[in-house]
Amino acid sequence: MAKLSLSGVIWSVVITILVAFEILQFSGIIRLSSIAANFYIFMFSLVTISILAVIGAIFLGITIAHRLLESKGFTPFEIEMLSMKEQISEIKNAIDELNRK
């Protein structure tokens, strides 16, 4: 069972409240005639959705980049680390030969 973080629970509650408010407003149970109230609710909804969209886009980008790099073998960083390991092994062997003489 996955453990939910506090921020995940907070975002879920915020989204649930926004959806419930919209449903109640469209069904006519809640009527807001104040222009300021409509504006503030709209801005709050817009900011919330924008933040979640950016977070989702970041995770989508990470996933796509991971899939692209995963199928092509080693990444450039891994290739560099492997070549560095080879160079270190060669240097160790050269030092061992010098110590034997």
C-alpha positions in Angstrom: 0.0 0.0 0.0 1.4 3.4 -1.0 1.9 5.9 1.7 0.6 9.4 1.0 2.6 12.4 1.9 1.2 15.4 3.6 1.6 17.6 0.5 -0.3 15.0 -1.6 -3.1 14.9 0.9 -3.3 18.8 0.9 -3.4 19.0 -2.9 -6.1 16.3 -3.0 -8.2 18.2 -0.5 -7.7 21.5 -2.4 -8.7 19.9 -5.7 -11.7 18.1 -4.1 -12.9 21.4 -2.6 -12.6 23.1 -6.0 -14.5 20.4 -7.8 -17.2 20.3 -5.2 -17.6 24.1 -5.3 -17.9 24.0 -9.1 -20.5 21.3 -9.0 -22.5 23.1 -6.4 -22.3 26.4 -8.3 -23.3 24.8 -11.7 -26.2 23.0 -10.0 -27.5 26.2 -8.5 -27.1 25.3 -4.9 -24.5 28.0 -4.3 -25.0 31.3 -6.1 -22.3 34.0 -6.0 -23.4 37.3 -7.2 -20.3 39.2 -6.0 -17.9 40.0 -8.8 -15.0 40.0 -6.3 -15.8 36.6 -5.0 -16.0 35.1 -8.5 -12.7 36.8 -9.4 -10.9 35.5 -6.3 -12.2 31.9 -6.8 -11.3 32.0 -10.4 -7.7 33.2 -9.6 -7.3 30.6 -6.9 -8.4 27.9 -9.2 -6.2 29.1 -12.0 -3.1 29.3 -9.8 -3.8 25.8 -8.3 -4.2 24.2 -11.8 -1.1 26.0 -13.1 1.0 24.8 -10.3 -0.2 21.2 -10.8 0.3 21.5 -14.5 3.9 22.6 -14.1 4.6 19.7 -11.7 2.9 17.3 -14.1 4.9 18.6 -17.0 8.2 18.2 -15.1 7.4 14.6 -14.2 6.3 13.9 -17.8 9.6 15.3 -19.0 11.6 13.3 -16.6 9.7 10.1 -17.6 10.2 10.7 -21.4 13.9 11.6 -20.9 14.4 8.4 -18.8 12.7 6.3 -21.5 14.8 7.8 -24.3 18.1 7.4 -22.5 17.3 3.9 -21.1 16.9 2.3 -24.5 20.1 3.5 -26.0 22.5 1.7 -23.6 24.9 3.7 -21.4 24.5 7.5 -20.9 27.4 9.8 -21.7 28.0 10.2 -18.0 28.2 6.4 -17.5 30.6 6.0 -20.5 32.9 8.7 -19.0 32.9 7.0 -15.6 33.7 3.6 -17.2 36.6 5.1 -19.2 37.9 6.8 -16.0 37.8 3.5 -14.2 39.9 2.0 -17.0 42.4 4.8 -16.8 42.7 4.3 -13.0 43.3 0.6 -13.5 46.0 1.3 -16.0 47.7 3.8 -13.6 47.5 1.3 -10.8 49.1 -1.4 -12.9 51.9 1.0 -14.0 52.6 2.0 -10.4 52.7 -1.7 -9.4 55.2 -2.4 -12.2 57.4 0.5 -11.0 57.2 -0.8 -7.4 58.3 -4.3 -8.5 61.5 -2.9 -10.1 
